[in-house]
Amino acid sequence: MRKSPFIALLFATFTLSACETVQGAGQDISNAGDAIAEESQDVQNDM
């Protein structure tokens, strides 16, 4: 039984799913950064 095609397929599956997860996390972090920037601008304007 050859394991290398199975291992390659498994690796590709994990790699593709990780890309989607990282992209989603990047968007969440970006949104959080935008919210922090807006709040800090509001605080500076109130000073």
mmCIF file of the N, C-alpha and C atoms, coordinates in Angstrom:
data_MODEL
# 
_entry.id   MODEL 
# 
loop_
_atom_site.group_PDB 
_atom_site.id 
_atom_site.type_symbol 
_atom_site.label_atom_id 
_atom_site.label_alt_id 
_atom_site.label_comp_id 
_atom_site.label_asym_id 
_atom_site.label_entity_id 
_atom_site.label_seq_id 
_atom_site.pdbx_PDB_ins_code 
_atom_site.Cartn_x 
_atom_site.Cartn_y 
_atom_site.Cartn_z 
_atom_site.occupancy 
_atom_site.B_iso_or_equiv 
_atom_site.pdbx_formal_charge 
_atom_site.auth_seq_id 
_atom_site.auth_comp_id 
_atom_site.auth_asym_id 
_atom_site.auth_atom_id 
_atom_site.pdbx_PDB_model_num 
ATOM 1   N N  . MET A 1 1  ? 0.840   -1.188 0.000  1.00 0.00 ? 1  MET A N  1 
ATOM 2   C CA . MET A 1 1  ? 0.000   0.000  0.000  1.00 0.00 ? 1  MET A CA 1 
ATOM 3   C C  . MET A 1 1  ? 0.883   1.248  0.000  1.00 0.00 ? 1  MET A C  1 
ATOM 4   N N  . ARG A 1 2  ? 0.580   2.154  -0.904 1.00 0.00 ? 2  ARG A N  1 
ATOM 5   C CA . ARG A 1 2  ? 1.369   3.381  -0.999 1.00 0.00 ? 2  ARG A CA 1 
ATOM 6   C C  . ARG A 1 2  ? 0.709   4.460  -0.157 1.00 0.00 ? 2  ARG A C  1 
ATOM 7   N N  . LYS A 1 3  ? 1.470   5.007  0.746  1.00 0.00 ? 3  LYS A N  1 
ATOM 8   C CA . LYS A 1 3  ? 0.938   6.021  1.660  1.00 0.00 ? 3  LYS A CA 1 
ATOM 9   C C  . LYS A 1 3  ? 1.153   7.437  1.161  1.00 0.00 ? 3  LYS A C  1 
ATOM 10  N N  . SER A 1 4  ? 2.091   7.648  0.261  1.00 0.00 ? 4  SER A N  1 
ATOM 11  C CA . SER A 1 4  ? 2.431   9.009  -0.140 1.00 0.00 ? 4  SER A CA 1 
ATOM 12  C C  . SER A 1 4  ? 1.269   9.768  -0.801 1.00 0.00 ? 4  SER A C  1 
ATOM 13  N N  . PRO A 1 5  ? 0.456   9.169  -1.691 1.00 0.00 ? 5  PRO A N  1 
ATOM 14  C CA . PRO A 1 5  ? -0.673  9.933  -2.238 1.00 0.00 ? 5  PRO A CA 1 
ATOM 15  C C  . PRO A 1 5  ? -1.697  10.307 -1.151 1.00 0.00 ? 5  PRO A C  1 
ATOM 16  N N  . PHE A 1 6  ? -1.926  9.409  -0.222 1.00 0.00 ? 6  PHE A N  1 
ATOM 17  C CA . PHE A 1 6  ? -2.857  9.687  0.865  1.00 0.00 ? 6  PHE A CA 1 
ATOM 18  C C  . PHE A 1 6  ? -2.332  10.815 1.747  1.00 0.00 ? 6  PHE A C  1 
ATOM 19  N N  . ILE A 1 7  ? -1.060  10.776 2.060  1.00 0.00 ? 7  ILE A N  1 
ATOM 20  C CA . ILE A 1 7  ? -0.456  11.816 2.905  1.00 0.00 ? 7  ILE A CA 1 
ATOM 21  C C  . ILE A 1 7  ? -0.490  13.161 2.175  1.00 0.00 ? 7  ILE A C  1 
ATOM 22  N N  . ALA A 1 8  ? -0.207  13.161 0.875  1.00 0.00 ? 8  ALA A N  1 
ATOM 23  C CA . ALA A 1 8  ? -0.243  14.401 0.090  1.00 0.00 ? 8  ALA A CA 1 
ATOM 24  C C  . ALA A 1 8  ? -1.650  14.984 0.060  1.00 0.00 ? 8  ALA A C  1 
ATOM 25  N N  . LEU A 1 9  ? -2.641  14.143 -0.117 1.00 0.00 ? 9  LEU A N  1 
ATOM 26  C CA . LEU A 1 9  ? -4.030  14.596 -0.128 1.00 0.00 ? 9  LEU A CA 1 
ATOM 27  C C  . LEU A 1 9  ? -4.430  15.148 1.240  1.00 0.00 ? 9  LEU A C  1 
ATOM 28  N N  . LEU A 1 10 ? -4.034  14.470 2.283  1.00 0.00 ? 10 LEU A N  1 
ATOM 29  C CA . LEU A 1 10 ? -4.330  14.926 3.635  1.00 0.00 ? 10 LEU A CA 1 
ATOM 30  C C  . LEU A 1 10 ? -3.667  16.277 3.910  1.00 0.00 ? 10 LEU A C  1 
ATOM 31  N N  . PHE A 1 11 ? -2.408  16.406 3.518  1.00 0.00 ? 11 PHE A N  1 
ATOM 32  C CA . PHE A 1 11 ? -1.680  17.667 3.701  1.00 0.00 ? 11 PHE A CA 1 
ATOM 33  C C  . PHE A 1 11 ? -2.353  18.796 2.927  1.00 0.00 ? 11 PHE A C  1 
ATOM 34  N N  . ALA A 1 12 ? -2.755  18.535 1.677  1.00 0.00 ? 12 ALA A N  1 
ATOM 35  C CA . ALA A 1 12 ? -3.416  19.554 0.860  1.00 0.00 ? 12 ALA A CA 1 
ATOM 36  C C  . ALA A 1 12 ? -4.738  19.983 1.491  1.00 0.00 ? 12 ALA A C  1 
ATOM 37  N N  . THR A 1 13 ? -5.472  19.046 2.035  1.00 0.00 ? 13 THR A N  1 
ATOM 38  C CA . THR A 1 13 ? -6.746  19.360 2.673  1.00 0.00 ? 13 THR A CA 1 
ATOM 39  C C  . THR A 1 13 ? -6.541  20.273 3.876  1.00 0.00 ? 13 THR A C  1 
ATOM 40  N N  . PHE A 1 14 ? -5.578  19.948 4.718  1.00 0.00 ? 14 PHE A N  1 
ATOM 41  C CA . PHE A 1 14 ? -5.307  20.785 5.893  1.00 0.00 ? 14 PHE A CA 1 
ATOM 42  C C  . PHE A 1 14 ? -4.794  22.158 5.490  1.00 0.00 ? 14 PHE A C  1 
ATOM 43  N N  . THR A 1 15 ? -3.968  22.214 4.453  1.00 0.00 ? 15 THR A N  1 
ATOM 44  C CA . THR A 1 15 ? -3.414  23.490 3.993  1.00 0.00 ? 15 THR A CA 1 
ATOM 45  C C  . THR A 1 15 ? -4.520  24.400 3.483  1.00 0.00 ? 15 THR A C  1 
ATOM 46  N N  . LEU A 1 16 ? -5.417  23.855 2.683  1.00 0.00 ? 16 LEU A N  1 
ATOM 47  C CA . LEU A 1 16 ? -6.503  24.673 2.138  1.00 0.00 ? 16 LEU A CA 1 
ATOM 48  C C  . LEU A 1 16 ? -7.462  25.131 3.225  1.00 0.00 ? 16 LEU A C  1 
ATOM 49  N N  . SER A 1 17 ? -7.748  24.288 4.175  1.00 0.00 ? 17 SER A N  1 
ATOM 50  C CA . SER A 1 17 ? -8.661  24.687 5.247  1.00 0.00 ? 17 SER A CA 1 
ATOM 51  C C  . SER A 1 17 ? -8.002  25.711 6.161  1.00 0.00 ? 17 SER A C  1 
ATOM 52  N N  . ALA A 1 18 ? -6.688  25.619 6.353  1.00 0.00 ? 18 ALA A N  1 
ATOM 53  C CA . ALA A 1 18 ? -5.974  26.593 7.185  1.00 0.00 ? 18 ALA A CA 1 
ATOM 54  C C  . ALA A 1 18 ? -5.975  27.960 6.518  1.00 0.00 ? 18 ALA A C  1 
ATOM 55  N N  . CYS A 1 19 ? -5.865  28.007 5.208  1.00 0.00 ? 19 CYS A N  1 
ATOM 56  C CA . CYS A 1 19 ? -5.880  29.291 4.502  1.00 0.00 ? 19 CYS A CA 1 
ATOM 57  C C  . CYS A 1 19 ? -7.203  30.011 4.728  1.00 0.00 ? 19 CYS A C  1 
ATOM 58  N N  . GLU A 1 20 ? -8.282  29.280 4.663  1.00 0.00 ? 20 GLU A N  1 
ATOM 59  C CA . GLU A 1 20 ? -9.588  29.889 4.875  1.00 0.00 ? 20 GLU A CA 1 
ATOM 60  C C  . GLU A 1 20 ? -9.717  30.394 6.308  1.00 0.00 ? 20 GLU A C  1 
ATOM 61  N N  . THR A 1 21 ? -9.214  29.633 7.260  1.00 0.00 ? 21 THR A N  1 
ATOM 62  C CA . THR A 1 21 ? -9.286  30.026 8.657  1.00 0.00 ? 21 THR A CA 1 
ATOM 63  C C  . THR A 1 21 ? -8.430  31.261 8.914  1.00 0.00 ? 21 THR A C  1 
ATOM 64  N N  . VAL A 1 22 ? -7.239  31.287 8.362  1.00 0.00 ? 22 VAL A N  1 
ATOM 65  C CA . VAL A 1 22 ? -6.342  32.425 8.554  1.00 0.00 ? 22 VAL A CA 1 
ATOM 66  C C  . VAL A 1 22 ? -6.927  33.665 7.905  1.00 0.00 ? 22 VAL A C  1 
ATOM 67  N N  . GLN A 1 23 ? -7.538  33.513 6.748  1.00 0.00 ? 23 GLN A N  1 
ATOM 68  C CA . GLN A 1 23 ? -8.153  34.660 6.085  1.00 0.00 ? 23 GLN A CA 1 
ATOM 69  C C  . GLN A 1 23 ? -9.283  35.223 6.934  1.00 0.00 ? 23 GLN A C  1 
ATOM 70  N N  . GLY A 1 24 ? -10.101 34.370 7.496  1.00 0.00 ? 24 GLY A N  1 
ATOM 71  C CA . GLY A 1 24 ? -11.187 34.821 8.357  1.00 0.00 ? 24 GLY A CA 1 
ATOM 72  C C  . GLY A 1 24 ? -10.666 35.500 9.609  1.00 0.00 ? 24 GLY A C  1 
ATOM 73  N N  . ALA A 1 25 ? -9.613  34.945 10.179 1.00 0.00 ? 25 ALA A N  1 
ATOM 74  C CA . ALA A 1 25 ? -9.016  35.559 11.369 1.00 0.00 ? 25 ALA A CA 1 
ATOM 75  C C  . ALA A 1 25 ? -8.418  36.912 11.015 1.00 0.00 ? 25 ALA A C  1 
ATOM 76  N N  . GLY A 1 26 ? -7.804  37.023 9.866  1.00 0.00 ? 26 GLY A N  1 
ATOM 77  C CA . GLY A 1 26 ? -7.239  38.295 9.424  1.00 0.00 ? 26 GLY A CA 1 
ATOM 78  C C  . GLY A 1 26 ? -8.306  39.363 9.263  1.00 0.00 ? 26 GLY A C  1 
ATOM 79  N N  . GLN A 1 27 ? -9.443  38.977 8.739  1.00 0.00 ? 27 GLN A N  1 
ATOM 80  C CA . GLN A 1 27 ? -10.543 39.928 8.592  1.00 0.00 ? 27 GLN A CA 1 
ATOM 81  C C  . GLN A 1 27 ? -11.075 40.355 9.953  1.00 0.00 ? 27 GLN A C  1 
ATOM 82  N N  . ASP A 1 28 ? -11.177 39.427 10.888 1.00 0.00 ? 28 ASP A N  1 
ATOM 83  C CA . ASP A 1 28 ? -11.642 39.767 12.231 1.00 0.00 ? 28 ASP A CA 1 
ATOM 84  C C  . ASP A 1 28 ? -10.679 40.726 12.919 1.00 0.00 ? 28 ASP A C  1 
ATOM 85  N N  . ILE A 1 29 ? -9.390  40.464 12.781 1.00 0.00 ? 29 ILE A N  1 
ATOM 86  C CA . ILE A 1 29 ? -8.384  41.336 13.397 1.00 0.00 ? 29 ILE A CA 1 
ATOM 87  C C  . ILE A 1 29 ? -8.424  42.717 12.751 1.00 0.00 ? 29 ILE A C  1 
ATOM 88  N N  . SER A 1 30 ? -8.600  42.764 11.450 1.00 0.00 ? 30 SER A N  1 
ATOM 89  C CA . SER A 1 30 ? -8.692  44.039 10.749 1.00 0.00 ? 30 SER A CA 1 
ATOM 90  C C  . SER A 1 30 ? -9.902  44.833 11.213 1.00 0.00 ? 30 SER A C  1 
ATOM 91  N N  . ASN A 1 31 ? -11.030 44.162 11.365 1.00 0.00 ? 31 ASN A N  1 
ATOM 92  C CA . ASN A 1 31 ? -12.242 44.839 11.846 1.00 0.00 ? 31 ASN A CA 1 
ATOM 93  C C  . ASN A 1 31 ? -12.050 45.357 13.264 1.00 0.00 ? 31 ASN A C  1 
ATOM 94  N N  . ALA A 1 32 ? -11.394 44.588 14.093 1.00 0.00 ? 32 ALA A N  1 
ATOM 95  C CA . ALA A 1 32 ? -11.131 45.028 15.470 1.00 0.00 ? 32 ALA A CA 1 
ATOM 96  C C  . ALA A 1 32 ? -10.207 46.242 15.459 1.00 0.00 ? 32 ALA A C  1 
ATOM 97  N N  . GLY A 1 33 ? -9.199  46.237 14.620 1.00 0.00 ? 33 GLY A N  1 
ATOM 98  C CA . GLY A 1 33 ? -8.288  47.370 14.500 1.00 0.00 ? 33 GLY A CA 1 
ATOM 99  C C  . GLY A 1 33 ? -9.007  48.622 14.035 1.00 0.00 ? 33 GLY A C  1 
ATOM 100 N N  . ASP A 1 34 ? -9.922  48.462 13.090 1.00 0.00 ? 34 ASP A N  1 
ATOM 101 C CA . ASP A 1 34 ? -10.707 49.611 12.622 1.00 0.00 ? 34 ASP A CA 1 
ATOM 102 C C  . ASP A 1 34 ? -11.561 50.183 13.743 1.00 0.00 ? 34 ASP A C  1 
ATOM 103 N N  . ALA A 1 35 ? -12.172 49.315 14.532 1.00 0.00 ? 35 ALA A N  1 
ATOM 104 C CA . ALA A 1 35 ? -13.010 49.773 15.645 1.00 0.00 ? 35 ALA A CA 1 
ATOM 105 C C  . ALA A 1 35 ? -12.174 50.510 16.687 1.00 0.00 ? 35 ALA A C  1 
ATOM 106 N N  . ILE A 1 36 ? -10.996 50.009 16.973 1.00 0.00 ? 36 ILE A N  1 
ATOM 107 C CA . ILE A 1 36 ? -10.111 50.669 17.942 1.00 0.00 ? 36 ILE A CA 1 
ATOM 108 C C  . ILE A 1 36 ? -9.675  52.031 17.407 1.00 0.00 ? 36 ILE A C  1 
ATOM 109 N N  . ALA A 1 37 ? -9.351  52.103 16.126 1.00 0.00 ? 37 ALA A N  1 
ATOM 110 C CA . ALA A 1 37 ? -8.931  53.375 15.525 1.00 0.00 ? 37 ALA A CA 1 
ATOM 111 C C  . ALA A 1 37 ? -10.058 54.403 15.592 1.00 0.00 ? 37 ALA A C  1 
ATOM 112 N N  . GLU A 1 38 ? -11.283 53.983 15.324 1.00 0.00 ? 38 GLU A N  1 
ATOM 113 C CA . GLU A 1 38 ? -12.425 54.900 15.394 1.00 0.00 ? 38 GLU A CA 1 
ATOM 114 C C  . GLU A 1 38 ? -12.644 55.397 16.815 1.00 0.00 ? 38 GLU A C  1 
ATOM 115 N N  . GLU A 1 39 ? -12.558 54.497 17.781 1.00 0.00 ? 39 GLU A N  1 
ATOM 116 C CA . GLU A 1 39 ? -12.751 54.893 19.180 1.00 0.00 ? 39 GLU A CA 1 
ATOM 117 C C  . GLU A 1 39 ? -11.649 55.842 19.637 1.00 0.00 ? 39 GLU A C  1 
ATOM 118 N N  . SER A 1 40 ? -10.416 55.585 19.240 1.00 0.00 ? 40 SER A N  1 
ATOM 119 C CA . SER A 1 40 ? -9.326  56.469 19.652 1.00 0.00 ? 40 SER A CA 1 
ATOM 120 C C  . SER A 1 40 ? -9.487  57.845 19.011 1.00 0.00 ? 40 SER A C  1 
ATOM 121 N N  . GLN A 1 41 ? -9.986  57.891 17.789 1.00 0.00 ? 41 GLN A N  1 
ATOM 122 C CA . GLN A 1 41 ? -10.240 59.175 17.148 1.00 0.00 ? 41 GLN A CA 1 
ATOM 123 C C  . GLN A 1 41 ? -11.347 59.927 17.866 1.00 0.00 ? 41 GLN A C  1 
ATOM 124 N N  . ASP A 1 42 ? -12.380 59.234 18.316 1.00 0.00 ? 42 ASP A N  1 
ATOM 125 C CA . ASP A 1 42 ? -13.449 59.870 19.081 1.00 0.00 ? 42 ASP A CA 1 
ATOM 126 C C  . ASP A 1 42 ? -12.916 60.444 20.391 1.00 0.00 ? 42 ASP A C  1 
ATOM 127 N N  . VAL A 1 43 ? -12.052 59.709 21.056 1.00 0.00 ? 43 VAL A N  1 
ATOM 128 C CA . VAL A 1 43 ? -11.469 60.181 22.325 1.00 0.00 ? 43 VAL A CA 1 
ATOM 129 C C  . VAL A 1 43 ? -10.620 61.414 22.080 1.00 0.00 ? 43 VAL A C  1 
ATOM 130 N N  . GLN A 1 44 ? -9.823  61.390 21.038 1.00 0.00 ? 44 GLN A N  1 
ATOM 131 C CA . GLN A 1 44 ? -8.976  62.555 20.724 1.00 0.00 ? 44 GLN A CA 1 
ATOM 132 C C  . GLN A 1 44 ? -9.829  63.770 20.378 1.00 0.00 ? 44 GLN A C  1 
ATOM 133 N N  . ASN A 1 45 ? -10.919 63.577 19.684 1.00 0.00 ? 45 ASN A N  1 
ATOM 134 C CA . ASN A 1 45 ? -11.797 64.694 19.330 1.00 0.00 ? 45 ASN A CA 1 
ATOM 135 C C  . ASN A 1 45 ? -12.482 65.277 20.565 1.00 0.00 ? 45 ASN A C  1 
ATOM 136 N N  . ASP A 1 46 ? -12.742 64.453 21.575 1.00 0.00 ? 46 ASP A N  1 
ATOM 137 C CA . ASP A 1 46 ? -13.413 64.919 22.794 1.00 0.00 ? 46 ASP A CA 1 
ATOM 138 C C  . ASP A 1 46 ? -12.462 65.667 23.733 1.00 0.00 ? 46 ASP A C  1 
ATOM 139 N N  . MET A 1 47 ? -11.167 65.572 23.522 1.00 0.00 ? 47 MET A N  1 
ATOM 140 C CA . MET A 1 47 ? -10.196 66.217 24.416 1.00 0.00 ? 47 MET A CA 1 
ATOM 141 C C  . MET A 1 47 ? -10.114 67.694 24.151 1.00 0.00 ? 47 MET A C  1 
# 
